[in-house]
Amino acid sequence: MTELAELLERNDVRATPRRLEVLEELARERDDVTAQQLWSRLRERDSRAGLATVYRTLALLSEKGVVDVLSHHGGEQCFRLCGNDHHHHLLCERCHRVVEVQECGLDGWVAAAAQRHGFVATDHRVEIVGICGDCLGPGEELRAESSAPVNVRDVSTGPRSRAGG
């Protein structure tokens, strides 16, 4: 059994030929890919997998935790085969490079924010969008800018407006 087939089986996903084909193509991707891009690459390899099959497979793999779903690519969902450990993502808004960040010091803040609003946090995901060092142009600096902490406002108790504005 291949490593990818074992990955599917460990996550209670039956390793069908089409699912393996989709996962193998996704594994070739360094960063992330949309379903449409993945389907186009499969077609270039003379795959008979249909676009609906690619979407269904990616949805199943996401649901089972086999792939991560990112949302930085023009509002379209992107998919990435990541490691199993808890991690976050750095996303370049120019070249769409994706970096997995293993270190996470957010657990205390997440728990406190959730508790203040009557929630119990069961998980968290962070996508940090910016510009990677390779994409920075002349005159742009690679620096960390300090900013005020982000405040979370519970909008569920405030007035609602239909004015979309």
DSSP file (Angstrom, degrees, kcal/mol; ACC not computed):
  #  RESIDUE AA STRUCTURE BP1 BP2  ACC     N-H-->O    O-->H-N    N-H-->O    O-->H-N    TCO  KAPPA ALPHA  PHI   PSI    X-CA   Y-CA   Z-CA
    1    1 A M              0   0    0      0, 0.0     2,-0.0     0, 0.0     0, 0.0   0.000 360.0 360.0 360.0 136.3    0.0    0.0    0.0
    2    2 A T     >  -     0   0    0      1,-0.1     4,-2.3     4,-0.0     5,-0.2  -0.257 360.0-109.0 -73.7 164.3    1.4    3.4   -0.9
    3    3 A E  H  > S+     0   0    0      1,-0.2     4,-2.0     2,-0.2    -1,-0.1   0.883 120.4  48.9 -60.9 -39.8    2.0    6.2    1.7
    4    4 A L  H  > S+     0   0    0      2,-0.2     4,-2.1     1,-0.2    -1,-0.2   0.876 109.4  51.9 -70.6 -36.4   -1.0    8.2    0.4
    5    5 A A  H  > S+     0   0    0      2,-0.2     4,-2.5     1,-0.2    -2,-0.2   0.902 110.1  49.7 -63.8 -39.7   -3.3    5.2    0.4
    6    6 A E  H  X S+     0   0    0     -4,-2.3     4,-2.7     2,-0.2    -2,-0.2   0.887 107.3  55.0 -65.0 -38.6   -2.2    4.6    4.0
    7    7 A L  H  X S+     0   0    0     -4,-2.0     4,-1.0     2,-0.2    -2,-0.2   0.920 109.9  46.4 -59.8 -44.2   -2.9    8.3    4.8
    8    8 A L  H ><>S+     0   0    0     -4,-2.1     5,-2.5     1,-0.2     3,-0.8   0.946 112.4  49.2 -62.9 -48.3   -6.5    7.9    3.5
    9    9 A E  H ><5S+     0   0    0     -4,-2.5     3,-1.8     1,-0.3    -2,-0.2   0.893 106.6  56.0 -60.2 -41.0   -7.1    4.6    5.4
   10   10 A R  H 3<5S+     0   0    0     -4,-2.7    -1,-0.3     1,-0.3    -2,-0.2   0.779 110.2  47.2 -61.3 -25.7   -5.8    6.2    8.6
   11   11 A N  T <<5S-     0   0    0     -4,-1.0    -1,-0.3    -3,-0.8    -2,-0.2   0.117 121.7-106.4-103.9  19.8   -8.4    8.9    8.2
   12   12 A D  T < 5S+     0   0    0     -3,-1.8     2,-0.5     1,-0.2    -3,-0.2   0.858  76.5 134.6  59.2  40.2  -11.3    6.5    7.4
   13   13 A V      < -     0   0    0     -5,-2.5    -1,-0.2    -8,-0.1     2,-0.2  -0.984  58.8-122.3-119.0 124.5  -11.3    7.3    3.7
   14   14 A R        -     0   0    0     -2,-0.5     2,-1.7     1,-0.1     5,-0.1  -0.467  23.8-127.1 -66.3 131.7  -11.5    4.4    1.2
   15   15 A A        +     0   0    0     -2,-0.2    -1,-0.1   -10,-0.1   -10,-0.1  -0.577  39.7 172.6 -85.5  80.3   -8.5    4.6   -1.1
   16   16 A T     >  -     0   0    0     -2,-1.7     4,-2.5     1,-0.1     5,-0.2  -0.469  45.8-108.5 -82.0 160.5  -10.2    4.5   -4.5
   17   17 A P  H  > S+     0   0    0      0, 0.0     4,-2.1     0, 0.0     5,-0.1   0.896 119.0  48.0 -56.8 -41.7   -8.2    5.1   -7.7
   18   18 A R  H  > S+     0   0    0      2,-0.2     4,-2.4     1,-0.2     5,-0.2   0.909 111.2  49.7 -68.3 -41.4   -9.8    8.5   -8.3
   19   19 A R  H  > S+     0   0    0      1,-0.2     4,-2.6     2,-0.2    -1,-0.2   0.915 112.6  47.9 -62.8 -42.1   -9.2    9.7   -4.7
   20   20 A L  H  X S+     0   0    0     -4,-2.5     4,-2.9     2,-0.2    -1,-0.2   0.894 109.6  53.2 -64.6 -39.0   -5.6    8.6   -4.9
   21   21 A E  H  X S+     0   0    0     -4,-2.1     4,-1.9    -5,-0.2    -2,-0.2   0.922 111.8  44.9 -61.4 -45.4   -5.2   10.3   -8.3
   22   22 A V  H  X S+     0   0    0     -4,-2.4     4,-2.3     2,-0.2    -2,-0.2   0.930 115.5  47.2 -63.8 -46.4   -6.5   13.6   -6.8
   23   23 A L  H  X S+     0   0    0     -4,-2.6     4,-2.3     1,-0.2    -2,-0.2   0.881 109.9  53.0 -66.2 -38.5   -4.3   13.2   -3.6
   24   24 A E  H  X S+     0   0    0     -4,-2.9     4,-0.9     2,-0.2    -1,-0.2   0.903 110.9  46.9 -62.7 -41.4   -1.2   12.4   -5.7
   25   25 A E  H >X S+     0   0    0     -4,-1.9     3,-0.6     1,-0.2     4,-0.5   0.901 111.6  50.8 -67.8 -39.5   -1.6   15.5   -7.8
   26   26 A L  H >< S+     0   0    0     -4,-2.3     3,-1.2     1,-0.2    55,-0.4   0.876 104.6  58.3 -63.7 -36.7   -2.2   17.6   -4.7
   27   27 A A  H 3< S+     0   0    0     -4,-2.3    -1,-0.2     1,-0.3    -2,-0.2   0.746  98.5  60.1 -66.3 -22.9    1.0   16.1   -3.1
   28   28 A R  H << S+     0   0    0     -4,-0.9     2,-0.4    -3,-0.6    -1,-0.3   0.693  85.7  96.7 -75.0 -18.5    3.0   17.4   -6.1
   29   29 A E    <<  -     0   0    0     -3,-1.2    52,-0.2    -4,-0.5     4,-0.1  -0.585  59.5-161.0 -79.2 127.8    1.9   21.0   -5.2
   30   30 A R  S    S+     0   0    0     -2,-0.4    -1,-0.2     2,-0.1    68,-0.1   0.858  83.0   9.4 -73.0 -36.8    4.4   23.0   -3.2
   31   31 A D  S    S-     0   0    0      1,-0.2     2,-0.3    66,-0.1    50,-0.2   0.587 111.8 -56.7-110.9-103.4    1.9   25.5   -2.0
   32   32 A D        -     0   0    0     64,-0.3     2,-0.3    48,-0.1    -1,-0.2  -0.919  41.5-157.5-143.5 171.2   -1.9   25.2   -2.5
   33   33 A V  E     -A   79   0A   0     46,-1.8    46,-3.0    -2,-0.3     2,-0.1  -0.995  17.9-120.3-151.2 147.7   -4.2   24.8   -5.4
   34   34 A T  E  >  -A   78   0A   0     -2,-0.3     4,-2.4    44,-0.2     5,-0.2  -0.461  34.8-110.8 -82.0 164.5   -7.9   25.4   -6.3
   35   35 A A  H  > S+     0   0    0     42,-0.5     4,-2.6     1,-0.2     5,-0.2   0.903 120.2  52.4 -60.8 -41.0  -10.1   22.5   -7.3
   36   36 A Q  H  > S+     0   0    0      2,-0.2     4,-2.3     1,-0.2    -1,-0.2   0.917 110.1  47.2 -62.7 -44.9  -10.2   24.0  -10.8
   37   37 A Q  H  > S+     0   0    0      2,-0.2     4,-2.1     1,-0.2    -1,-0.2   0.907 112.6  50.0 -62.9 -42.0   -6.4   24.2  -11.1
   38   38 A L  H  X S+     0   0    0     -4,-2.4     4,-2.3     1,-0.2    -2,-0.2   0.920 110.2  49.8 -63.2 -44.2   -6.1   20.6   -9.7
   39   39 A W  H  X S+     0   0    0     -4,-2.6     4,-2.4     1,-0.2    -1,-0.2   0.902 109.0  52.7 -61.3 -42.0   -8.6   19.4  -12.3
   40   40 A S  H  X S+     0   0    0     -4,-2.3     4,-1.9     1,-0.2    -1,-0.2   0.903 109.5  48.9 -61.2 -41.1   -6.8   21.1  -15.1
   41   41 A R  H  X S+     0   0    0     -4,-2.1     4,-1.0     2,-0.2    -1,-0.2   0.889 110.0  51.2 -66.3 -39.2   -3.5   19.5  -14.1
   42   42 A L  H ><>S+     0   0    0     -4,-2.3     5,-2.5     1,-0.2     3,-0.6   0.912 108.1  52.3 -63.1 -41.4   -5.2   16.1  -13.9
   43   43 A R  H ><5S+     0   0    0     -4,-2.4     3,-1.9     1,-0.3    -2,-0.2   0.886 103.9  56.9 -61.6 -39.1   -6.6   16.6  -17.4
   44   44 A E  H 3<5S+     0   0    0     -4,-1.9    -1,-0.3     1,-0.3    -2,-0.2   0.772 105.4  52.3 -62.4 -25.2   -3.0   17.4  -18.7
   45   45 A R  T <<5S-     0   0    0     -4,-1.0    -1,-0.3    -3,-0.6    -2,-0.2   0.203 123.4-108.1 -94.1  13.8   -2.0   14.0  -17.3
   46   46 A D  T < 5 +     0   0    0     -3,-1.9    -3,-0.2     1,-0.2     2,-0.1   0.792  61.2 165.6  63.9  30.7   -4.9   12.4  -19.3
   47   47 A S      < -     0   0    0     -5,-2.5    -1,-0.2    -8,-0.1   -29,-0.0  -0.470  36.5-149.5 -73.3 149.1   -6.9   11.7  -16.2
   48   48 A R        +     0   0    0     -2,-0.1     2,-0.2     2,-0.1    -1,-0.1   0.307  56.0 126.5 -98.5   6.7  -10.5   10.8  -16.6
   49   49 A A        -     0   0    0     -7,-0.1     2,-0.1   -10,-0.1    -2,-0.1  -0.485  55.3-136.7 -67.6 130.0  -11.5   12.4  -13.3
   50   50 A G     >  -     0   0    0     -2,-0.2     4,-2.0     1,-0.1     5,-0.1  -0.415  20.0-110.3 -83.4 163.1  -14.3   14.8  -13.8
   51   51 A L  H  > S+     0   0    0      1,-0.2     4,-2.5     2,-0.2     5,-0.2   0.888 119.6  54.3 -60.5 -40.4  -14.5   18.3  -12.1
   52   52 A A  H  > S+     0   0    0      1,-0.2     4,-2.7     2,-0.2    -1,-0.2   0.883 107.0  51.8 -62.3 -37.4  -17.3   17.1   -9.9
   53   53 A T  H  > S+     0   0    0      2,-0.2     4,-2.7     1,-0.2    -1,-0.2   0.904 109.0  50.3 -64.3 -41.5  -15.2   14.2   -8.7
   54   54 A V  H  X S+     0   0    0     -4,-2.0     4,-2.7     2,-0.2     5,-0.2   0.939 112.5  46.5 -62.7 -47.1  -12.4   16.5   -7.9
   55   55 A Y  H  X S+     0   0    0     -4,-2.5     4,-2.3     2,-0.2    -2,-0.2   0.933 114.7  46.7 -61.0 -46.3  -14.7   18.8   -5.9
   56   56 A R  H  X S+     0   0    0     -4,-2.7     4,-2.3     2,-0.2    -2,-0.2   0.909 113.5  49.0 -62.7 -42.1  -16.3   15.9   -4.0
   57   57 A T  H  X S+     0   0    0     -4,-2.7     4,-2.8     2,-0.2     5,-0.2   0.932 112.1  47.2 -64.8 -45.9  -12.9   14.3   -3.3
   58   58 A L  H  X S+     0   0    0     -4,-2.7     4,-2.2     1,-0.2    -1,-0.2   0.883 111.5  51.6 -64.2 -37.5  -11.5   17.5   -1.9
   59   59 A A  H  X S+     0   0    0     -4,-2.3     4,-2.6    -5,-0.2    -1,-0.2   0.922 112.6  45.7 -63.6 -43.7  -14.6   18.1    0.2
   60   60 A L  H  X S+     0   0    0     -4,-2.3     4,-2.3     2,-0.2     6,-0.2   0.929 112.7  49.7 -64.7 -45.8  -14.3   14.6    1.7
   61   61 A L  H  <>S+     0   0    0     -4,-2.8     5,-2.6     1,-0.2     6,-1.2   0.865 113.1  47.7 -63.4 -35.5  -10.6   15.0    2.3
   62   62 A S  H ><5S+     0   0    0     -4,-2.2     3,-1.4     4,-0.2    -1,-0.2   0.936 110.5  50.9 -67.7 -47.4  -11.1   18.3    4.0
   63   63 A E  H 3<5S+     0   0    0     -4,-2.6    -2,-0.2     1,-0.3    -1,-0.2   0.865 112.3  47.3 -58.2 -37.9  -14.0   16.9    6.1
   64   64 A K  T 3<5S-     0   0    0     -4,-2.3    -1,-0.3    -5,-0.2    -2,-0.2   0.452 116.6-113.3 -86.4  -1.4  -11.8   14.0    7.2
   65   65 A G  T < 5S+     0   0    0     -3,-1.4    -3,-0.2    -4,-0.3    -2,-0.1   0.657  82.8 120.9  81.6  15.3   -8.8   16.3    8.0
   66   66 A V  S   <S+     0   0    0     -5,-2.6    16,-0.5    -6,-0.2     2,-0.3   0.860  77.4  26.5 -79.5 -36.5   -6.6   14.9    5.3
   67   67 A V  S    S-     0   0    0     -6,-1.2     2,-0.3    -9,-0.2    14,-0.2  -0.899  77.8-125.8-125.2 155.4   -6.1   18.3    3.6
   68   68 A D  E     -B   80   0A   0     12,-3.0    12,-2.0    -2,-0.3     2,-0.5  -0.745  17.6-140.7 -96.3 148.4   -6.3   21.9    4.8
   69   69 A V  E     -B   79   0A   0     -2,-0.3     2,-0.3    10,-0.2    10,-0.2  -0.949  19.8-174.3-111.0 126.6   -8.6   24.5    3.2
   70   70 A L  E     -B   78   0A   0      8,-2.8     8,-3.1    -2,-0.5     3,-0.1  -0.816  15.4-158.8-117.2 158.5   -7.2   28.0    2.7
   71   71 A S  E     +     0   0A   0     -2,-0.3     4,-0.4     6,-0.2     6,-0.1   0.000  60.0 100.9-130.7  32.6   -9.1   31.1    1.5
   72   72 A H  E     +     0   0A   0      1,-0.1     2,-1.3     2,-0.1    -1,-0.1   0.512  54.7  93.0 -96.2  -4.8   -6.6   33.6    0.2
   73   73 A H  E >  S-B   76   0A   0      3,-0.7     3,-1.7     1,-0.2    -1,-0.1  -0.586 118.5 -57.3 -97.4  74.5   -6.9   33.0   -3.5
   74   74 A G  T 3  S-     0   0    0     -2,-1.3    -1,-0.2     1,-0.3    -2,-0.1   0.823 101.5 -58.0  62.4  32.7   -9.4   35.5   -4.7
   75   75 A G  T 3  S+     0   0    0     -4,-0.4     2,-0.3     1,-0.3    -1,-0.3   0.346 110.1 122.7  80.9  -8.2  -12.1   34.2   -2.4
   76   76 A E  E <  S- B   0  73A   0     -3,-1.7    -3,-0.7     1,-0.1    -1,-0.3  -0.641  70.4-105.8 -87.6 144.7  -11.9   30.7   -3.9
   77   77 A Q  E     -     0   0A   0     -2,-0.3   -42,-0.5    -6,-0.1     2,-0.3  -0.472  34.8-161.4 -70.0 137.5  -11.1   27.8   -1.6
   78   78 A C  E     -AB  34  70A   0     -8,-3.1    -8,-2.8    -2,-0.2     2,-0.4  -0.891   4.6-145.5-118.1 152.0   -7.6   26.4   -2.0
   79   79 A F  E     +AB  33  69A   0    -46,-3.0   -46,-1.8    -2,-0.3     2,-0.3  -0.912  15.8 179.3-123.2 145.1   -6.4   23.0   -0.8
   80   80 A R  E     - B   0  68A   0    -12,-2.0   -12,-3.0    -2,-0.4     2,-0.8  -0.995  29.0-131.8-147.1 136.6   -3.1   21.9    0.6
   81   81 A L        +     0   0    0    -55,-0.4     2,-0.2    -2,-0.3   -14,-0.2  -0.809  44.5 173.1 -86.1 112.5   -1.7   18.6    1.9
   82   82 A C        -     0   0    0     -2,-0.8    -2,-0.0   -16,-0.5     5,-0.0  -0.583  34.0 -82.2-116.9 175.5   -0.2   19.5    5.2
   83   83 A G        -     0   0    0     -2,-0.2    -1,-0.2     1,-0.1     4,-0.1  -0.219  37.6-116.9 -71.4 169.5    1.4   17.7    8.1
   84   84 A N  S    S+     0   0    0      2,-0.1    -1,-0.1    -2,-0.0     3,-0.1   0.715  83.6  93.9 -83.0 -22.5   -0.7   16.2   10.9
   85   85 A D  S    S-     0   0    0      1,-0.1     2,-0.1     0, 0.0    -2,-0.1  -0.299  92.9 -85.5 -73.7 156.8    0.6   18.4   13.8
   86   86 A H        +     0   0    0     18,-0.0     2,-0.3    39,-0.0    -1,-0.1  -0.386  68.1 149.9 -58.7 131.3   -1.2   21.6   14.8
   87   87 A H        -     0   0    0     -3,-0.1    39,-0.3    -2,-0.1     2,-0.2  -0.965  36.3-139.6-157.0 169.3    0.0   24.4   12.6
   88   88 A H  E     -C  101   0B   0     13,-2.2    13,-2.9    -2,-0.3     2,-0.4  -0.723  25.2-116.1-125.7 178.3   -1.0   27.7   11.1
   89   89 A H  E     -Cd 100 127B   0     37,-2.3    39,-3.3    -2,-0.2     2,-0.5  -0.963   7.2-155.2-127.9 137.9   -0.2   29.2    7.6
   90   90 A L  E     -Cd  99 128B   0      9,-2.5     9,-2.3    -2,-0.4     2,-0.5  -0.938  24.7-165.4 -99.1 129.5    1.7   32.1    6.3
   91   91 A L  E     -Cd  98 129B   0     37,-3.2    39,-2.7    -2,-0.5     2,-0.5  -0.972  15.2-141.3-125.2 124.2    0.2   33.1    2.9
   92   92 A C  E  >  - d   0 130B   0      5,-2.5     4,-1.3    -2,-0.5    39,-0.2  -0.721   6.4-155.4 -83.4 124.8    1.9   35.4    0.3
   93   93 A E  T  4 S+     0   0    0     37,-3.4    38,-0.1    -2,-0.5    -1,-0.1   0.611  89.6  45.1 -76.0 -10.6   -0.7   37.6   -1.3
   94   94 A R  T  4 S+     0   0    0     36,-0.4    -1,-0.1     3,-0.1    37,-0.1   0.895 129.7  14.4 -96.3 -55.0    1.4   38.0   -4.4
   95   95 A C  T  4 S-     0   0    0      2,-0.1    -2,-0.1    37,-0.0    36,-0.1   0.522  94.5-124.0-102.2  -5.8    2.8   34.6   -5.4
   96   96 A H     <  +     0   0    0     -4,-1.3   -64,-0.3     1,-0.2    -3,-0.1   0.697  48.0 167.1  69.4  22.5    0.5   32.5   -3.2
   97   97 A R        -     0   0    0    -66,-0.1    -5,-2.5    -6,-0.0     2,-0.4  -0.417  20.8-153.6 -62.5 142.6    3.4   30.8   -1.4
   98   98 A V  E     -C   91   0B   0     -7,-0.2     2,-0.4   -68,-0.1    -7,-0.2  -0.986  11.7-172.7-124.9 131.4    2.2   28.9    1.7
   99   99 A V  E     -C   90   0B   0     -9,-2.3    -9,-2.5    -2,-0.4     2,-0.4  -0.987  20.3-134.8-123.6 130.1    4.4   28.2    4.7
  100  100 A E  E     -C   89   0B   0     -2,-0.4     2,-0.6   -11,-0.2   -11,-0.2  -0.714  16.9-156.6 -81.1 130.5    3.3   25.9    7.6
  101  101 A V  E     -C   88   0B   0    -13,-2.9   -13,-2.2    -2,-0.4    -2,-0.0  -0.944  10.4-175.0-110.9 115.7    4.1   27.5   11.0
  102  102 A Q        +     0   0    0     -2,-0.6    -1,-0.1   -15,-0.2     2,-0.1   0.851  57.6  86.3 -80.4 -35.8    4.4   24.9   13.7
  103  103 A E        +     0   0    0      2,-0.0     2,-0.4   -15,-0.0   -15,-0.1  -0.437  53.5 176.5 -73.1 139.8    4.8   27.2   16.7
  104  104 A C        +     0   0    0     -2,-0.1     3,-0.2     1,-0.1   -18,-0.0  -0.932  21.4 168.7-147.1 117.5    1.6   28.4   18.3
  105  105 A G        +     0   0    0     -2,-0.4     4,-0.3     1,-0.1     3,-0.2   0.008  58.4  96.3-112.3  26.9    1.3   30.5   21.4
  106  106 A L     >  +     0   0    0      1,-0.2     4,-3.2     2,-0.1     5,-0.3   0.565  48.6  95.1 -95.4  -9.3   -2.4   31.3   21.0
  107  107 A D  H  > S+     0   0    0      1,-0.2     4,-2.5     2,-0.2     5,-0.2   0.885  88.6  45.0 -54.8 -45.9   -4.0   28.7   23.2
  108  108 A G  H  > S+     0   0    0     -3,-0.2     4,-2.4     2,-0.2    -1,-0.2   0.926 116.1  46.1 -64.2 -44.9   -4.3   30.9   26.3
  109  109 A W  H  > S+     0   0    0     -4,-0.3     4,-2.8     2,-0.2     5,-0.2   0.915 113.2  49.9 -64.0 -43.3   -5.6   33.9   24.3
  110  110 A V  H  X S+     0   0    0     -4,-3.2     4,-2.5     1,-0.2     5,-0.2   0.932 112.2  47.2 -61.7 -46.8   -8.1   31.7   22.3
  111  111 A A  H  X S+     0   0    0     -4,-2.5     4,-2.5    -5,-0.3    -1,-0.2   0.912 114.6  46.5 -62.2 -43.0   -9.4   30.2   25.5
  112  112 A A  H  X S+     0   0    0     -4,-2.4     4,-2.4     2,-0.2    -2,-0.2   0.917 113.2  48.3 -67.5 -43.1   -9.8   33.5   27.2
  113  113 A A  H  X S+     0   0    0     -4,-2.8     4,-0.9     2,-0.2    -2,-0.2   0.918 113.7  47.7 -62.9 -42.9  -11.5   35.2   24.2
  114  114 A A  H ><>S+     0   0    0     -4,-2.5     5,-3.3    -5,-0.2     3,-0.8   0.933 111.6  49.8 -63.1 -45.8  -13.9   32.3   23.9
  115  115 A Q  H ><5S+     0   0    0     -4,-2.5     3,-1.8     1,-0.3    -2,-0.2   0.894 104.2  58.7 -62.2 -40.8  -14.7   32.3   27.6
  116  116 A R  H 3<5S+     0   0    0     -4,-2.4    -1,-0.3     1,-0.3    -2,-0.2   0.782 112.4  41.5 -58.9 -26.0  -15.4   36.1   27.6
  117  117 A H  T <<5S-     0   0    0     -4,-0.9    -1,-0.3    -3,-0.8    -2,-0.2   0.185 123.5-100.1-110.0  15.3  -18.1   35.5   25.0
  118  118 A G  T < 5S+     0   0    0     -3,-1.8     2,-0.3     1,-0.3    -3,-0.2   0.752  81.8 124.0  77.4  24.6  -19.6   32.3   26.5
  119  119 A F      < -     0   0    0     -5,-3.3     2,-0.5    -6,-0.2    -1,-0.3  -0.725  55.4-140.9-110.4 162.6  -17.8   29.8   24.2
  120  120 A V        -     0   0    0     -2,-0.3     2,-0.3    -3,-0.1    -9,-0.1  -0.987  27.7-134.0-118.1 117.1  -15.6   26.9   24.8
  121  121 A A        +     0   0    0     -2,-0.5     3,-0.1     1,-0.2   -10,-0.0  -0.541  29.6 172.1 -73.9 129.6  -12.8   26.8   22.2
  122  122 A T        -     0   0    0      1,-0.4     2,-0.3    -2,-0.3    -1,-0.2   0.569  67.1 -14.3-109.3 -16.3  -12.3   23.4   20.7
  123  123 A D        -     0   0    0    -13,-0.0    -1,-0.4     2,-0.0     2,-0.3  -0.967  57.0-152.4-170.5 167.0   -9.8   24.4   17.9
  124  124 A H        -     0   0    0     -2,-0.3     2,-0.4    -3,-0.1   -18,-0.0  -0.986   1.6-163.3-152.4 152.4   -8.4   27.4   16.1
  125  125 A R        -     0   0    0     -2,-0.3     2,-0.4   -39,-0.1   -37,-0.1  -0.997   7.5-164.5-135.7 138.4   -6.9   28.1   12.7
  126  126 A V        -     0   0    0     -2,-0.4   -37,-2.3   -39,-0.3     2,-0.5  -0.988   8.3-171.6-129.4 130.9   -4.9   31.1   11.7
  127  127 A E  E     -d   89   0B   0     -2,-0.4     2,-0.7   -39,-0.2   -37,-0.2  -0.984  10.3-161.9-116.2 117.9   -4.0   32.3    8.2
  128  128 A I  E     -d   90   0B   0    -39,-3.3   -37,-3.2    -2,-0.5     2,-0.4  -0.896  10.0-161.2-102.3 112.6   -1.5   35.1    8.2
  129  129 A V  E     +d   91   0B   0     -2,-0.7     2,-0.2   -39,-0.2   -37,-0.2  -0.790  33.6 111.1 -98.9 134.6   -1.6   36.9    4.9
  130  130 A G  E     -d   92   0B   0    -39,-2.7   -37,-3.4    -2,-0.4     2,-0.5  -0.805  65.7 -64.8-167.1-152.1    1.3   39.1    3.8
  131  131 A I        -     0   0    0    -39,-0.2   -39,-0.1    -2,-0.2     5,-0.1  -0.987  44.0-132.2-124.9 125.7    4.2   39.4    1.3
  132  132 A C    >>  -     0   0    0     -2,-0.5     4,-1.0     1,-0.1     3,-1.0  -0.276  27.7-106.6 -73.5 162.2    7.0   36.9    1.3
  133  133 A G  T 34 S+     0   0    0      1,-0.3     3,-0.3     2,-0.2    -1,-0.1   0.810 118.6  57.2 -59.1 -33.1   10.6   38.0    1.2
  134  134 A D  T 34 S+     0   0    0      1,-0.2    -1,-0.3     0, 0.0    -2,-0.0   0.795 109.0  46.2 -69.2 -27.7   11.0   36.8   -2.5
  135  135 A C  T <4 S+     0   0    0     -3,-1.0    -1,-0.2     2,-0.1    -2,-0.2   0.607  81.5 113.3 -93.0 -13.3    8.1   39.1   -3.6
  136  136 A L     <  -     0   0    0     -4,-1.0     3,-0.1    -3,-0.3     6,-0.1  -0.408  59.5-143.3 -62.6 130.4    9.1   42.2   -1.8
  137  137 A G    >   -     0   0    0      1,-0.2     3,-2.1    -2,-0.1    -1,-0.1  -0.310  35.1 -65.3 -87.8 173.9   10.0   44.9   -4.3
  138  138 A P  T 3  S+     0   0    0      0, 0.0    -1,-0.2     0, 0.0     3,-0.1  -0.352 125.3  21.3 -58.1 135.5   12.8   47.5   -4.2
  139  139 A G  T 3  S+     0   0    0      1,-0.3     2,-0.4    -3,-0.1    -3,-0.0   0.243  97.0 113.1  88.8 -14.5   12.0   50.0   -1.4
  140  140 A E    <   -     0   0    0     -3,-2.1     2,-0.4     2,-0.0    -1,-0.3  -0.746  58.6-143.0 -90.1 139.9    9.7   47.6    0.4
  141  141 A E        -     0   0    0     -2,-0.4     2,-1.0    -3,-0.1    -4,-0.1  -0.789  10.9-134.7-107.0 145.6   11.1   46.4    3.8
  142  142 A L        +     0   0    0     -2,-0.4     2,-0.3    -6,-0.1   -10,-0.0  -0.846  57.0 132.5 -92.7 101.1   10.8   43.1    5.5
  143  143 A R        -     0   0    0     -2,-1.0     2,-0.6     2,-0.0    -2,-0.0  -0.989  59.1-116.3-149.8 154.8    9.9   44.2    9.0
  144  144 A A        -     0   0    0     -2,-0.3     2,-0.5     0, 0.0    -2,-0.0  -0.847  31.2-150.2 -92.8 123.9    7.4   43.4   11.7
  145  145 A E        -     0   0    0     -2,-0.6     2,-0.3     1,-0.0    -2,-0.0  -0.800  11.1-131.4 -95.8 134.4    5.2   46.3   12.3
  146  146 A S        +     0   0    0     -2,-0.5     2,-0.3     0, 0.0    -1,-0.0  -0.619  33.2 171.6 -82.6 143.6    3.8   46.7   15.8
  147  147 A S        -     0   0    0     -2,-0.3     3,-0.1     3,-0.0     0, 0.0  -0.961  38.2 -86.5-145.6 163.3    0.1   47.3   16.1
  148  148 A A        -     0   0    0     -2,-0.3     3,-0.1     1,-0.1     0, 0.0  -0.346  58.6 -89.5 -67.1 150.9   -2.5   47.5   18.8
  149  149 A P        -     0   0    0      0, 0.0     2,-0.4     0, 0.0    -1,-0.1  -0.277  45.1-108.0 -60.6 148.1   -4.1   44.2   19.9
  150  150 A V        -     0   0    0     -3,-0.1     2,-0.4     1,-0.0    -3,-0.0  -0.640  30.6-142.9 -79.8 130.5   -7.1   43.2   17.9
  151  151 A N        -     0   0    0     -2,-0.4     2,-0.6    -3,-0.1    -1,-0.0  -0.774   5.5-140.6 -94.8 138.9  -10.3   43.5   19.9
  152  152 A V        -     0   0    0     -2,-0.4     2,-0.5     2,-0.0    -2,-0.0  -0.872  16.5-162.7 -98.0 125.7  -13.1   41.0   19.5
  153  153 A R        -     0   0    0     -2,-0.6     2,-1.1     3,-0.0     3,-0.1  -0.934  18.2-133.1-112.0 129.0  -16.6   42.5   19.5
  154  154 A D    >   +     0   0    0     -2,-0.5     3,-0.8     1,-0.2     4,-0.2  -0.688  25.8 179.3 -81.2 101.7  -19.6   40.3   20.0
  155  155 A V  G >   +     0   0    0     -2,-1.1     3,-0.5     1,-0.2    -1,-0.2   0.551  64.9  82.9 -82.4  -6.8  -21.9   41.4   17.3
  156  156 A S  G 3  S+     0   0    0      1,-0.2    -1,-0.2    -3,-0.1     4,-0.1   0.749  95.0  43.5 -70.3 -20.1  -24.6   39.0   18.2
  157  157 A T  G <  S+     0   0    0     -3,-0.8    -1,-0.2     2,-0.1    -2,-0.2   0.554 100.7  84.8-100.4  -8.1  -25.9   41.3   20.9
  158  158 A G  S <  S-     0   0    0     -3,-0.5     2,-0.0    -4,-0.2    -3,-0.0  -0.353  92.6 -77.2 -89.4 171.8  -25.8   44.5   19.0
  159  159 A P        -     0   0    0      0, 0.0     2,-0.4     0, 0.0    -1,-0.2  -0.362  46.2-134.2 -65.8 147.1  -28.3   46.0   16.6
  160  160 A R        -     0   0    0     -3,-0.1     2,-0.4    -4,-0.1    -4,-0.0  -0.822  15.4-160.0-104.9 143.6  -28.4   44.5   13.1
  161  161 A S        -     0   0    0     -2,-0.4     3,-0.3     1,-0.1     4,-0.0  -0.968  17.5-163.6-123.3 138.6  -28.5   46.5    9.9
  162  162 A R  S    S+     0   0    0     -2,-0.4    -1,-0.1     1,-0.2    -2,-0.0   0.349  70.7  99.6 -94.3   4.6  -29.7   45.3    6.5
  163  163 A A  S    S-     0   0    0      1,-0.1    -1,-0.2     2,-0.0     0, 0.0   0.315  76.7-144.5 -80.2   9.9  -28.0   48.2    4.9
  164  164 A G              0   0    0     -3,-0.3    -2,-0.1     1,-0.2    -1,-0.1   0.747 360.0 360.0  37.8  45.7  -24.9   46.2    3.9
  165  165 A G              0   0    0     -4,-0.0    -1,-0.2     0, 0.0    -3,-0.0   0.521 360.0 360.0-127.1 360.0  -22.6   49.0    4.4
